[in-house]
Amino acid sequence: MAALNWKAAISIIPGVNVEVAGEADGDRGGSPKLSEIENSFEGVRAAIRDASIANAAHRLSELGWVAPPNDKIEIDLLYGRAMSFDNTAQGSYSPTQYVAERDLLLREIAACAQRTRLKAIAALSPNYTQNTSEDASAGSPTALSVDHPQPTDALFLKSVALQYPRQDLLLKGVDLAVARGSIVGLIGRNGSGKTSLLHAISGDLIPIDGTIQYPYLEAEFKQQRAKILNKVHLVPQAPPSWPGTVEGSLRLYASLRGHTRVKDSKGGIDFVTYVMRLMRLKEYSGFRCSQLSFGYKVRYELARAMLSRASILLLDEPLGQLDAAGKREYMRHLRTLAEGPTWNMAILISAQDSIALSDLTDNILVVHDRQLVLPTSFFEANGTKVVELVTRAEDREIVEALEALPGIEASFNVVPTRLSLPHGIEASAVVEALSTRRIEVLYMRDITHSPERLLGIVS
């Protein structure tokens, strides 16, 4: 069986050197050592080089011992899919189909292993750092406040400002660099400028200040703007209802983008059929596009993106009406588009739900106060810790009980009551102060890093 190109299967974050302070100190009190994590990860890599589904699944399962609980669930599910495929797929697919499906599954295993590895290393030490390589050919997946683009950057924004005529300034000073093969989440409140920023990147909206560059595409097309923007694919929040049947419209679109229907010499399927099967659209091939449910319209738009031959994919809140399972599946498909050798796209996806983006994006950026900021910057600027509190006590009694903890700010005009805690004061100290006054705490939840606060709903 032919070996899979490892570099095509997994995108080790370019330009990142992992350093863990104190590795030489020996035992970490039961925590895995860096060398143990890397040895487990190397086992997954070796199995993928050999294109062995069963071995890769076993190696990934072994790597799961260093994974957080949520990641262990994903690893277990992926292990089950891989073993089921290995046991049944040989007789269910043509040779060409089998290789295509196998390679997609290996890429998912590779991406999952990489995410687990990085999270495990990060958990080893607070001194974990990610240092940019001096190699100019390697760029960070996502960067803010960058002076010059790298050749591998798919997208580079510098000091971009957006404003509609006779309206207030929408965005200002937007700096952003996104490398090929990365997925960047973009969240913010309604009207914050997420959609406008995506339209500016697609060329539909002209900034009033700053520059938007496409370094990788500019090198390929020699500053020919029309050809460059033809490689940028935008899926709007409310896509149009395309005419014709699902298969007919996809085949028309594919032909316009340069795809053919020619089958290979081994009797494999053409690319359009392959994409339709991947997105589970084949059974709806004769349906009119207008007859699809919202979930399948989302799949249809992603199928168009796969056929677009684009290098940059922009998605405006595609997750809004998908259930939890649908969101996870959608994000897995995006990972294939980002890391797979067939596509290798740079992807920007806007959303209201940061939780849906957190596990499968390389970074999440917040549109806040007309600017793009990293979540860490947002939280630093908006207090250190926020908790929700429910008691049977009067507001006055809570204020009196908390006088022993100076600096706490209480918001009683929302339900539940919200407390903003200054540095050095933990939620346990609040519980203790309240119990001293015989105030029973019925409910308390730390919402410091919750999606609500990330979107600026909680100050």
WOTAPE-V473069 format. One line per field, one symbol per residue. burial: b if it has 9 or more other C-alpha atoms within 8 Angstrom, else e. Layout:
burial=???
//
This chain:
burial=eeebebebbbbeebbbeeebeeeeeeeeeeebbbeebbebbebbbebbbbbbbbbbbbbbbebbebbeeebbeebbebbeebbbebeebbeebbbbbbeeebbbbbbbbbbbbbebbebbbbebbeebeeebbeeeebbbbbbeebeebbbbbbbbbbbbbbbeeeeebbbbbbbbbbbbbbbbbbbbbeebbbebbbbbbbeebebeebbbebbbbbbebeeeeeebbebbbbbeeeeeeeeebbbbbbbebbbebebeeeeeeeebbbbbbbbbbebebbeebebbbeebeebbbbbbbbbbbbbbbbbbbbbbbbeeebeeebbbebbbebbbbbbbeebbbbbbbbbbebebbbebbbbbbbbbebbbbbbeebbeeebbbbbbbbbeeeeeebbebbeebeebebebeeeebbbbbbeebeeeebbebbbeeebebeebeebbeebbbbbbeee
//
